[in-house]
């Protein structure tokens, strides 16, 4: 896989799950397994280190042998704050890894070639950032981030109060990498109870990560 690439992975699990009625979306079951288990099984082989970004009581993730890294920005600052937390963690504890790959914790069908394709596209195009796309839609939470941009991101969050991912990524050379959604959209995310029901129906068509 892409284990030789200098990438830390972060699973962004800091959402408020308002549309799910509260609680942790990644702990919901799809096909008798938590969504988080599915995400970890897919992402872990693609990166050299893997952490979970989540706020609040970290013990709810204690059954998984992963470091839980909270936001360093106070208040609920959204996924950019989670990305910043992962960039900071990687810089402190994995200084030889130059990039962080972020994924959403509520995506049960992530592709097994995510890190490889994002990295190869980024390096081929000389970009600083790479983002996944499918079905003519970009998924800015799922991407590859240059660790050296972390102080720029911190300033944007703290001094500019910037929250929208695409407004920040637009400042840097960015490449978009598209995956097919012909069978299952690999970036399908379970935001609502209805999405969980749909994911259950899609399990039978699932492509192995």
Secondary structure as UniProt FT lines:
FT   TURN            3..4
FT   STRAND          7..12
FT   HELIX           18..20
FT   HELIX           25..27
FT   STRAND          29..30
FT   TURN            31..32
FT   STRAND          33..34
FT   HELIX           35..43
FT   HELIX           44..46
FT   STRAND          49..53
FT   HELIX           58..61
FT   TURN            62..63
FT   STRAND          67..69
FT   HELIX           79..93
FT   TURN            95..96
FT   STRAND          99..104
FT   TURN            105..106
FT   TURN            108..109
FT   TURN            112..113
FT   HELIX           114..125
FT   STRAND          129..134
FT   TURN            135..136
FT   STRAND          137..146
FT   HELIX           147..149
FT   HELIX           150..158
FT   HELIX           165..169
FT   TURN            170..171
FT   STRAND          174..179
FT   TURN            186..187
FT   HELIX           193..202
FT   HELIX           203..205
//
